[in-house]
Amino acid sequence: MPNIRHDPRAPTRAQTLTAGARIDAHRHDEHQIVYAGSGVLAVTTAHGTWFAPGTRALWVPAGAVHAHRAHGHLALHTVGLPADDNPLGLDTPTVLVVSPLLRELILAYTRDPEDPGPERARLLAVLRDQLRASPQQPLRLPTATDPRLAAVCALVHEDPADPRTLAALGAATGTGERTLSRLFRTEFGMTYPQWRTQSRLYHALRMLAEDLPVTTVAHRCGWSTASAFIDVFRRSFGHTPGAHQRRGRPAAGNGPQTPGPGPDTPAIVP
C-alpha cells in the first residue's frame, strides 16, 4: 500500500459513500470500529480483505494500515477509541456480529460526534459492553504471499463461478494439487473449498449491494441453484440474501451526509 497517510485520531462520525468509492490506505494511532449501516464495506490490509454487510462491524486496531471500499450505497459509521482503550483485546482486524442493540448504539453515538453531553459518555460505556459480548466471525479473504497460490486465487476472483477443481486450477497455473492444498492450509488456515466459499460470499455481497437479483447472484458466484446459495448465505449471515438487500437499502432522506473536507477526513477516490 503506497502513499500511506497517517491520521493520528480515528474519527467518530457518519458519512455517505457512493458505490465504488474508496478511502485510501491510512493508519490511526487509535482503534476504530467501522460499521456499514447500508451497503457493504470492504477493508483491505496487507494481510487480506475483511468484508461486512449491515449485520457485521469491523474492528481496526491502532496502527493497522487499512483502506476502505464501498459496495452499493454505503452509510459509513466510524467510532474512534483511544489506543489504551481496547475492550476486545484484539490486535488484528476482526469482523464482529452486530446485534440490533449494538447497531442502534453505533448509530446514536455517531449521530452528533461533537456533543459533549454526559449522555454520550453513557452511550459509549454501553457500546463498549456490547462490543465485548459480540461474537467474532472470520469473514476475511487473506492475501497470498506464495506466487503459486496467488495465481490460483486470482483465477477464482476473476470468475467466482469457475467450476474447476483445485487439480484443474493447478494444471492451469503449473502447480500440483497437493502443493496447492498444502499452501491453502499453511497460508490461509483453511481448505480450498472453504476459501472458495469465502470468496464467493464476498462477491455475492458486492453484487447484492448493486441490487442484482438473487438468482443472478447465485449463478454468477458459482452456486448450482438459488436455493443452495440462499442456504449458505443464511448459515453465514443469519438471514436470506433477499432480507439482506432489503435491510441494506437506506431509508430515503435518512442517510448520513458526507462531511466536508477537514483534517480528519480521509481522501475519497471514486
C-alpha positions as protocol buffer text, in pm:
chain_id: "A"
residue {
  index: 1
  type: MET
  ca { x: 0 y: 0 z: 0 }
}
residue {
  index: 2
  type: PRO
  ca { x: 197 y: 302 z: -123 }
}
residue {
  index: 3
  type: ASN
  ca { x: 140 y: 660 z: -3 }
}
residue {
  index: 4
  type: ILE
  ca { x: 11 y: 561 z: 338 }
}
residue {
  index: 5
  type: ARG
  ca { x: -146 y: 853 z: 517 }
}
residue {
  index: 6
  type: HIS
  ca { x: -107 y: 894 z: 893 }
}
residue {
  index: 7
  type: ASP
  ca { x: -412 y: 1032 z: 1075 }
}
residue {
  index: 8
  type: PRO
  ca { x: -333 y: 1032 z: 1449 }
}
residue {
  index: 9
  type: ARG
  ca { x: -701 y: 1040 z: 1550 }
}
residue {
  index: 10
  type: ALA
  ca { x: -953 y: 777 z: 1444 }
}
residue {
  index: 11
  type: PRO
  ca { x: -1257 y: 996 z: 1380 }
}
residue {
  index: 12
  type: THR
  ca { x: -1604 y: 929 z: 1515 }
}
residue {
  index: 13
  type: ARG
  ca { x: -1860 y: 1027 z: 1250 }
}
residue {
  index: 14
  type: ALA
  ca { x: -2123 y: 923 z: 997 }
}
residue {
  index: 15
  type: GLN
  ca { x: -2082 y: 977 z: 624 }
}
residue {
  index: 16
  type: THR
  ca { x: -2219 y: 851 z: 294 }
}
residue {
  index: 17
  type: LEU
  ca { x: -2006 y: 697 z: 20 }
}
residue {
  index: 18
  type: THR
  ca { x: -2126 y: 624 z: -331 }
}
residue {
  index: 19
  type: ALA
  ca { x: -2088 y: 278 z: -483 }
}
residue {
  index: 20
  type: GLY
  ca { x: -1725 y: 209 z: -575 }
}
residue {
  index: 21
  type: ALA
  ca { x: -1585 y: 495 z: -365 }
}
residue {
  index: 22
  type: ARG
  ca { x: -1258 y: 430 z: -185 }
}
residue {
  index: 23
  type: ILE
  ca { x: -1082 y: 567 z: 120 }
}
residue {
  index: 24
  type: ASP
  ca { x: -710 y: 537 z: 52 }
}
residue {
  index: 25
  type: ALA
  ca { x: -463 y: 347 z: 269 }
}
residue {
  index: 26
  type: HIS
  ca { x: -407 y: 514 z: 606 }
}
residue {
  index: 27
  type: ARG
  ca { x: -346 y: 436 z: 971 }
}
residue {
  index: 28
  type: HIS
  ca { x: -450 y: 580 z: 1305 }
}
residue {
  index: 29
  type: ASP
  ca { x: -287 y: 594 z: 1647 }
}
residue {
  index: 30
  type: GLU
  ca { x: -625 y: 495 z: 1787 }
}
residue {
  index: 31
  type: HIS
  ca { x: -856 y: 196 z: 1749 }
}
residue {
  index: 32
  type: GLN
  ca { x: -1162 y: 222 z: 1526 }
}
residue {
  index: 33
  type: ILE
  ca { x: -1496 y: 46 z: 1487 }
}
residue {
  index: 34
  type: VAL
  ca { x: -1621 y: 61 z: 1128 }
}
residue {
  index: 35
  type: TYR
  ca { x: -1984 y: -16 z: 1051 }
}
residue {
  index: 36
  type: ALA
  ca { x: -2193 y: -8 z: 731 }
}
residue {
  index: 37
  type: GLY
  ca { x: -2549 y: 98 z: 805 }
}
residue {
  index: 38
  type: SER
  ca { x: -2633 y: 24 z: 441 }
}
residue {
  index: 39
  type: GLY
  ca { x: -2434 y: -126 z: 156 }
}
residue {
  index: 40
  type: VAL
  ca { x: -2131 y: -349 z: 205 }
}
residue {
  index: 41
  type: LEU
  ca { x: -1792 y: -240 z: 334 }
}
residue {
  index: 42
  type: ALA
  ca { x: -1459 y: -399 z: 239 }
}
residue {
  index: 43
  type: VAL
  ca { x: -1149 y: -315 z: 445 }
}
residue {
  index: 44
  type: THR
  ca { x: -816 y: -418 z: 295 }
}
residue {
  index: 45
  type: THR
  ca { x: -482 y: -454 z: 472 }
}
residue {
  index: 46
  type: ALA
  ca { x: -153 y: -607 z: 366 }
}
residue {
  index: 47
  type: HIS
  ca { x: -280 y: -942 z: 501 }
}
residue {
  index: 48
  type: GLY
  ca { x: -615 y: -959 z: 325 }
}
residue {
  index: 49
  type: THR
  ca { x: -962 y: -813 z: 284 }
}
residue {
  index: 50
  type: TRP
  ca { x: -1225 y: -814 z: 556 }
}
residue {
  index: 51
  type: PHE
  ca { x: -1584 y: -762 z: 447 }
}
residue {
  index: 52
  type: ALA
  ca { x: -1901 y: -684 z: 635 }
}
residue {
  index: 53
  type: PRO
  ca { x: -2267 y: -628 z: 550 }
}
residue {
  index: 54
  type: GLY
  ca { x: -2506 y: -438 z: 777 }
}
residue {
  index: 55
  type: THR
  ca { x: -2514 y: -707 z: 1045 }
}
residue {
  index: 56
  type: ARG
  ca { x: -2138 y: -700 z: 1093 }
}
residue {
  index: 57
  type: ALA
  ca { x: -1882 y: -441 z: 1204 }
}
residue {
  index: 58
  type: LEU
  ca { x: -1505 y: -429 z: 1165 }
}
residue {
  index: 59
  type: TRP
  ca { x: -1258 y: -375 z: 1446 }
}
residue {
  index: 60
  type: VAL
  ca { x: -945 y: -197 z: 1319 }
}
residue {
  index: 61
  type: PRO
  ca { x: -671 y: -182 z: 1585 }
}
residue {
  index: 62
  type: ALA
  ca { x: -445 y: 117 z: 1634 }
}
residue {
  index: 63
  type: GLY
  ca { x: -158 y: 129 z: 1387 }
}
residue {
  index: 64
  type: ALA
  ca { x: -313 y: -110 z: 1134 }
}
residue {
  index: 65
  type: VAL
  ca { x: -274 y: 21 z: 778 }
}
residue {
  index: 66
  type: HIS
  ca { x: -608 y: -15 z: 601 }
}
residue {
  index: 67
  type: ALA
  ca { x: -814 y: 108 z: 307 }
}
residue {
  index: 68
  type: HIS
  ca { x: -1191 y: 107 z: 255 }
}
residue {
  index: 69
  type: ARG
  ca { x: -1409 y: 37 z: -47 }
}
residue {
  index: 70
  type: ALA
  ca { x: -1784 y: 89 z: -73 }
}
residue {
  index: 71
  type: HIS
  ca { x: -2008 y: -163 z: -246 }
}
residue {
  index: 72
  type: GLY
  ca { x: -2352 y: -20 z: -304 }
}
residue {
  index: 73
  type: HIS
  ca { x: -2472 y: 300 z: -137 }
}
residue {
  index: 74
  type: LEU
  ca { x: -2264 y: 293 z: 182 }
}
residue {
  index: 75
  type: ALA
  ca { x: -2378 y: 461 z: 503 }
}
residue {
  index: 76
  type: LEU
  ca { x: -2046 y: 454 z: 689 }
}
residue {
  index: 77
  type: HIS
  ca { x: -2027 y: 493 z: 1067 }
}
residue {
  index: 78
  type: THR
  ca { x: -1692 y: 502 z: 1247 }
}
residue {
  index: 79
  type: VAL
  ca { x: -1617 y: 512 z: 1620 }
}
residue {
  index: 80
  type: GLY
  ca { x: -1268 y: 603 z: 1741 }
}
residue {
  index: 81
  type: LEU
  ca { x: -1130 y: 471 z: 2070 }
}
residue {
  index: 82
  type: PRO
  ca { x: -803 y: 571 z: 2242 }
}
residue {
  index: 83
  type: ALA
  ca { x: -510 y: 334 z: 2198 }
}
residue {
  index: 84
  type: ASP
  ca { x: -527 y: 237 z: 2567 }
}
residue {
  index: 85
  type: ASP
  ca { x: -899 y: 156 z: 2540 }
}
residue {
  index: 86
  type: ASN
  ca { x: -922 y: -188 z: 2379 }
}
residue {
  index: 87
  type: PRO
  ca { x: -1238 y: -357 z: 2511 }
}
residue {
  index: 88
  type: LEU
  ca { x: -1186 y: -653 z: 2278 }
}
residue {
  index: 89
  type: GLY
  ca { x: -816 y: -711 z: 2344 }
}
residue {
  index: 90
  type: LEU
  ca { x: -764 y: -763 z: 1968 }
}
residue {
  index: 91
  type: ASP
  ca { x: -453 y: -657 z: 1777 }
}
residue {
  index: 92
  type: THR
  ca { x: -566 y: -761 z: 1427 }
}
residue {
  index: 93
  type: PRO
  ca { x: -864 y: -651 z: 1215 }
}
residue {
  index: 94
  type: THR
  ca { x: -1168 y: -861 z: 1307 }
}
residue {
  index: 95
  type: VAL
  ca { x: -1528 y: -892 z: 1192 }
}
residue {
  index: 96
  type: LEU
  ca { x: -1785 y: -869 z: 1472 }
}
residue {
  index: 97
  type: VAL
  ca { x: -2150 y: -969 z: 1478 }
}
residue {
  index: 98
  type: VAL
  ca { x: -2369 y: -661 z: 1533 }
}
residue {
  index: 99
  type: SER
  ca { x: -2679 y: -718 z: 1744 }
}
residue {
  index: 100
  type: PRO
  ca { x: -2981 y: -487 z: 1699 }
}
residue {
  index: 101
  type: LEU
  ca { x: -2883 y: -309 z: 2023 }
}
residue {
  index: 102
  type: LEU
  ca { x: -2520 y: -259 z: 1916 }
}
residue {
  index: 103
  type: ARG
  ca { x: -2638 y: -125 z: 1579 }
}
residue {
  index: 104
  type: GLU
  ca { x: -2857 y: 138 z: 1746 }
}
residue {
  index: 105
  type: LEU
  ca { x: -2575 y: 234 z: 1983 }
}
residue {
  index: 106
  type: ILE
  ca { x: -2333 y: 289 z: 1694 }
}
residue {
  index: 107
  type: LEU
  ca { x: -2589 y: 493 z: 1501 }
}
residue {
  index: 108
  type: ALA
  ca { x: -2673 y: 706 z: 1805 }
}
residue {
  index: 109
  type: TYR
  ca { x: -2309 y: 759 z: 1904 }
}
residue {
  index: 110
  type: THR
  ca { x: -2204 y: 874 z: 1556 }
}
residue {
  index: 111
  type: ARG
  ca { x: -2509 y: 1097 z: 1502 }
}
residue {
  index: 112
  type: ASP
  ca { x: -2362 y: 1402 z: 1677 }
}
residue {
  index: 113
  type: PRO
  ca { x: -1992 y: 1338 z: 1749 }
}
residue {
  index: 114
  type: GLU
  ca { x: -1932 y: 1694 z: 1875 }
}
residue {
  index: 115
  type: ASP
  ca { x: -2191 y: 1667 z: 2153 }
}
residue {
  index: 116
  type: PRO
  ca { x: -2003 y: 1696 z: 2486 }
}
residue {
  index: 117
  type: GLY
  ca { x: -2302 y: 1595 z: 2699 }
}
residue {
  index: 118
  type: PRO
  ca { x: -2298 y: 1319 z: 2962 }
}
residue {
  index: 119
  type: GLU
  ca { x: -2541 y: 1111 z: 2752 }
}
residue {
  index: 120
  type: ARG
  ca { x: -2262 y: 1036 z: 2504 }
}
residue {
  index: 121
  type: ALA
  ca { x: -2036 y: 904 z: 2780 }
}
residue {
  index: 122
  type: ARG
  ca { x: -2312 y: 670 z: 2891 }
}
residue {
  index: 123
  type: LEU
  ca { x: -2376 y: 562 z: 2531 }
}
residue {
  index: 124
  type: LEU
  ca { x: -2007 y: 479 z: 2489 }
}
residue {
  index: 125
  type: ALA
  ca { x: -1999 y: 278 z: 2811 }
}
residue {
  index: 126
  type: VAL
  ca { x: -2289 y: 59 z: 2695 }
}
residue {
  index: 127
  type: LEU
  ca { x: -2141 y: 37 z: 2344 }
}
residue {
  index: 128
  type: ARG
  ca { x: -1814 y: -95 z: 2488 }
}
residue {
  index: 129
  type: ASP
  ca { x: -2003 y: -353 z: 2694 }
}
residue {
  index: 130
  type: GLN
  ca { x: -2187 y: -470 z: 2383 }
}
residue {
  index: 131
  type: LEU
  ca { x: -1861 y: -495 z: 2190 }
}
residue {
  index: 132
  type: ARG
  ca { x: -1722 y: -733 z: 2450 }
}
residue {
  index: 133
  type: ALA
  ca { x: -2027 y: -954 z: 2402 }
}
residue {
  index: 134
  type: SER
  ca { x: -2010 y: -953 z: 2020 }
}
residue {
  index: 135
  type: PRO
  ca { x: -1913 y: -1285 z: 1862 }
}
residue {
  index: 136
  type: GLN
  ca { x: -1627 y: -1276 z: 1615 }
}
residue {
  index: 137
  type: GLN
  ca { x: -1670 y: -1409 z: 1263 }
}
residue {
  index: 138
  type: PRO
  ca { x: -1386 y: -1491 z: 1019 }
}
residue {
  index: 139
  type: LEU
  ca { x: -1519 y: -1306 z: 712 }
}
residue {
  index: 140
  type: ARG
  ca { x: -1181 y: -1248 z: 554 }
}
residue {
  index: 141
  type: LEU
  ca { x: -1012 y: -1310 z: 224 }
}
residue {
  index: 142
  type: PRO
  ca { x: -642 y: -1350 z: 310 }
}
residue {
  index: 143
  type: THR
  ca { x: -375 y: -1227 z: 70 }
}
residue {
  index: 144
  type: ALA
  ca { x: -147 y: -1499 z: -67 }
}
residue {
  index: 145
  type: THR
  ca { x: 228 y: -1449 z: -33 }
}
residue {
  index: 146
  type: ASP
  ca { x: 330 y: -1753 z: -237 }
}
residue {
  index: 147
  type: PRO
  ca { x: 304 y: -1665 z: -610 }
}
residue {
  index: 148
  type: ARG
  ca { x: 171 y: -2013 z: -694 }
}
residue {
  index: 149
  type: LEU
  ca { x: -118 y: -1970 z: -451 }
}
residue {
  index: 150
  type: ALA
  ca { x: -174 y: -1610 z: -563 }
}
residue {
  index: 151
  type: ALA
  ca { x: -211 y: -1724 z: -924 }
}
residue {
  index: 152
  type: VAL
  ca { x: -487 y: -1971 z: -835 }
}
residue {
  index: 153
  type: CYS
  ca { x: -666 y: -1717 z: -615 }
}
residue {
  index: 154
  type: ALA
  ca { x: -659 y: -1463 z: -899 }
}
residue {
  index: 155
  type: LEU
  ca { x: -832 y: -1708 z: -1133 }
}
residue {
  index: 156
  type: VAL
  ca { x: -1112 y: -1769 z: -883 }
}
residue {
  index: 157
  type: HIS
  ca { x: -1154 y: -1399 z: -804 }
}
residue {
  index: 158
  type: GLU
  ca { x: -1174 y: -1322 z: -1174 }
}
residue {
  index: 159
  type: ASP
  ca { x: -1459 y: -1570 z: -1219 }
}
residue {
  index: 160
  type: PRO
  ca { x: -1628 y: -1680 z: -894 }
}
residue {
  index: 161
  type: ALA
  ca { x: -1840 y: -1927 z: -1093 }
}
residue {
  index: 162
  type: ASP
  ca { x: -1533 y: -2111 z: -1227 }
}
residue {
  index: 163
  type: PRO
  ca { x: -1622 y: -2479 z: -1169 }
}
residue {
  index: 164
  type: ARG
  ca { x: -1268 y: -2615 z: -1200 }
}
residue {
  index: 165
  type: THR
  ca { x: -1129 y: -2834 z: -924 }
}
residue {
  index: 166
  type: LEU
  ca { x: -808 y: -2747 z: -742 }
}
residue {
  index: 167
  type: ALA
  ca { x: -628 y: -3004 z: -959 }
}
residue {
  index: 168
  type: ALA
  ca { x: -753 y: -2832 z: -1276 }
}
residue {
  index: 169
  type: LEU
  ca { x: -659 y: -2488 z: -1146 }
}
residue {
  index: 170
  type: GLY
  ca { x: -317 y: -2622 z: -1056 }
}
residue {
  index: 171
  type: ALA
  ca { x: -274 y: -2760 z: -1407 }
}
residue {
  index: 172
  type: ALA
  ca { x: -364 y: -2419 z: -1549 }
}
residue {
  index: 173
  type: THR
  ca { x: -103 y: -2244 z: -1335 }
}
residue {
  index: 174
  type: GLY
  ca { x: 167 y: -2512 z: -1335 }
}
residue {
  index: 175
  type: THR
  ca { x: 141 y: -2625 z: -973 }
}
residue {
  index: 176
  type: GLY
  ca { x: 43 y: -2965 z: -834 }
}
residue {
  index: 177
  type: GLU
  ca { x: -279 y: -3019 z: -642 }
}
residue {
  index: 178
  type: ARG
  ca { x: -102 y: -3146 z: -329 }
}
residue {
  index: 179
  type: THR
  ca { x: 124 y: -2842 z: -320 }
}
residue {
  index: 180
  type: LEU
  ca { x: -170 y: -2605 z: -356 }
}
residue {
  index: 181
  type: SER
  ca { x: -370 y: -2790 z: -92 }
}
residue {
  index: 182
  type: ARG
  ca { x: -79 y: -2755 z: 149 }
}
residue {
  index: 183
  type: LEU
  ca { x: -41 y: -2385 z: 69 }
}
residue {
  index: 184
  type: PHE
  ca { x: -410 y: -2316 z: 137 }
}
residue {
  index: 185
  type: ARG
  ca { x: -376 y: -2477 z: 480 }
}
residue {
  index: 186
  type: THR
  ca { x: -42 y: -2321 z: 577 }
}
residue {
  index: 187
  type: GLU
  ca { x: -108 y: -1968 z: 446 }
}
residue {
  index: 188
  type: PHE
  ca { x: -482 y: -1934 z: 498 }
}
residue {
  index: 189
  type: GLY
  ca { x: -560 y: -2193 z: 764 }
}
residue {
  index: 190
  type: MET
  ca { x: -842 y: -2335 z: 553 }
}
residue {
  index: 191
  type: THR
  ca { x: -906 y: -2579 z: 272 }
}
residue {
  index: 192
  type: TYR
  ca { x: -958 y: -2472 z: -87 }
}
residue {
  index: 193
  type: PRO
  ca { x: -1337 y: -2533 z: -73 }
}
residue {
  index: 194
  type: GLN
  ca { x: -1359 y: -2325 z: 246 }
}
residue {
  index: 195
  type: TRP
  ca { x: -1163 y: -2040 z: 91 }
}
residue {
  index: 196
  type: ARG
  ca { x: -1365 y: -2057 z: -231 }
}
residue {
  index: 197
  type: THR
  ca { x: -1687 y: -2024 z: -30 }
}
residue {
  index: 198
  type: GLN
  ca { x: -1549 y: -1715 z: 143 }
}
residue {
  index: 199
  type: SER
  ca { x: -1452 y: -1569 z: -194 }
}
residue {
  index: 200
  type: ARG
  ca { x: -1794 y: -1642 z: -342 }
}
residue {
  index: 201
  type: LEU
  ca { x: -1970 y: -1486 z: -42 }
}
residue {
  index: 202
  type: TYR
  ca { x: -1759 y: -1173 z: -81 }
}
residue {
  index: 203
  type: HIS
  ca { x: -1855 y: -1140 z: -448 }
}
residue {
  index: 204
  type: ALA
  ca { x: -2217 y: -1220 z: -363 }
}
residue {
  index: 205
  type: LEU
  ca { x: -2230 y: -938 z: -108 }
}
residue {
  index: 206
  type: ARG
  ca { x: -2083 y: -699 z: -364 }
}
residue {
  index: 207
  type: MET
  ca { x: -2339 y: -799 z: -627 }
}
residue {
  index: 208
  type: LEU
  ca { x: -2632 y: -786 z: -383 }
}
residue {
  index: 209
  type: ALA
  ca { x: -2524 y: -434 z: -290 }
}
residue {
  index: 210
  type: GLU
  ca { x: -2565 y: -348 z: -658 }
}
residue {
  index: 211
  type: ASP
  ca { x: -2926 y: -476 z: -640 }
}
residue {
  index: 212
  type: LEU
  ca { x: -2875 y: -770 z: -875 }
}
residue {
  index: 213
  type: PRO
  ca { x: -3147 y: -1038 z: -845 }
}
residue {
  index: 214
  type: VAL
  ca { x: -3070 y: -1320 z: -601 }
}
residue {
  index: 215
  type: THR
  ca { x: -3090 y: -1585 z: -873 }
}
residue {
  index: 216
  type: THR
  ca { x: -2844 y: -1391 z: -1091 }
}
residue {
  index: 217
  type: VAL
  ca { x: -2603 y: -1355 z: -800 }
}
residue {
  index: 218
  type: ALA
  ca { x: -2625 y: -1726 z: -721 }
}
residue {
  index: 219
  type: HIS
  ca { x: -2530 y: -1830 z: -1074 }
}
residue {
  index: 220
  type: ARG
  ca { x: -2260 y: -1565 z: -1119 }
}
residue {
  index: 221
  type: CYS
  ca { x: -2096 y: -1675 z: -795 }
}
residue {
  index: 222
  type: GLY
  ca { x: -2094 y: -2045 z: -875 }
}
residue {
  index: 223
  type: TRP
  ca { x: -2390 y: -2195 z: -691 }
}
residue {
  index: 224
  type: SER
  ca { x: -2582 y: -2451 z: -895 }
}
residue {
  index: 225
  type: THR
  ca { x: -2919 y: -2331 z: -765 }
}
residue {
  index: 226
  type: ALA
  ca { x: -3056 y: -2023 z: -594 }
}
residue {
  index: 227
  type: SER
  ca { x: -3172 y: -2237 z: -302 }
}
residue {
  index: 228
  type: ALA
  ca { x: -2817 y: -2367 z: -243 }
}
residue {
  index: 229
  type: PHE
  ca { x: -2690 y: -2010 z: -239 }
}
residue {
  index: 230
  type: ILE
  ca { x: -2966 y: -1898 z: -2 }
}
residue {
  index: 231
  type: ASP
  ca { x: -2884 y: -2183 z: 236 }
}
residue {
  index: 232
  type: VAL
  ca { x: -2511 y: -2097 z: 251 }
}
residue {
  index: 233
  type: PHE
  ca { x: -2584 y: -1725 z: 284 }
}
residue {
  index: 234
  type: ARG
  ca { x: -2834 y: -1780 z: 567 }
}
residue {
  index: 235
  type: ARG
  ca { x: -2589 y: -2002 z: 759 }
}
residue {
  index: 236
  type: SER
  ca { x: -2315 y: -1742 z: 718 }
}
residue {
  index: 237
  type: PHE
  ca { x: -2508 y: -1423 z: 794 }
}
residue {
  index: 238
  type: GLY
  ca { x: -2823 y: -1531 z: 976 }
}
residue {
  index: 239
  type: HIS
  ca { x: -3071 y: -1412 z: 711 }
}
residue {
  index: 240
  type: THR
  ca { x: -3150 y: -1466 z: 343 }
}
residue {
  index: 241
  type: PRO
  ca { x: -2995 y: -1269 z: 55 }
}
residue {
  index: 242
  type: GLY
  ca { x: -3333 y: -1104 z: -10 }
}
residue {
  index: 243
  type: ALA
  ca { x: -3362 y: -990 z: 352 }
}
residue {
  index: 244
  type: HIS
  ca { x: -3004 y: -865 z: 331 }
}
residue {
  index: 245
  type: GLN
  ca { x: -3089 y: -650 z: 29 }
}
residue {
  index: 246
  type: ARG
  ca { x: -3397 y: -505 z: 197 }
}
residue {
  index: 247
  type: ARG
  ca { x: -3218 y: -415 z: 519 }
}
residue {
  index: 248
  type: GLY
  ca { x: -2923 y: -272 z: 325 }
}
residue {
  index: 249
  type: ARG
  ca { x: -3127 y: -8 z: 144 }
}
residue {
  index: 250
  type: PRO
  ca { x: -3113 y: 332 z: 317 }
}
residue {
  index: 251
  type: ALA
  ca { x: -3440 y: 500 z: 401 }
}
residue {
  index: 252
  type: ALA
  ca { x: -3499 y: 800 z: 173 }
}
residue {
  index: 253
  type: GLY
  ca { x: -3368 y: 1117 z: 329 }
}
residue {
  index: 254
  type: ASN
  ca { x: -3243 y: 944 z: 644 }
}
residue {
  index: 255
  type: GLY
  ca { x: -2889 y: 856 z: 545 }
}
residue {
  index: 256
  type: PRO
  ca { x: -2588 y: 1034 z: 697 }
}
residue {
  index: 257
  type: GLN
  ca { x: -2433 y: 1315 z: 498 }
}
residue {
  index: 258
  type: THR
  ca { x: -2077 y: 1316 z: 378 }
}
residue {
  index: 259
  type: PRO
  ca { x: -1881 y: 1575 z: 579 }
}
residue {
  index: 260
  type: GLY
  ca { x: -1686 y: 1848 z: 408 }
}
residue {
  index: 261
  type: PRO
  ca { x: -1306 y: 1829 z: 387 }
}
residue {
  index: 262
  type: GLY
  ca { x: -1126 y: 1862 z: 718 }
}
residue {
  index: 263
  type: PRO
  ca { x: -812 y: 1745 z: 897 }
}
residue {
  index: 264
  type: ASP
  ca { x: -969 y: 1408 z: 983 }
}
residue {
  index: 265
  type: THR
  ca { x: -1150 y: 1347 z: 654 }
}
residue {
  index: 266
  type: PRO
  ca { x: -985 y: 1066 z: 451 }
}
residue {
  index: 267
  type: ALA
  ca { x: -934 y: 1127 z: 81 }
}
residue {
  index: 268
  type: ILE
  ca { x: -1213 y: 961 z: -115 }
}
residue {
  index: 269
  type: VAL
  ca { x: -1125 y: 844 z: -462 }
}
residue {
  index: 270
  type: PRO
  ca { x: -1416 y: 746 z: -689 }
}
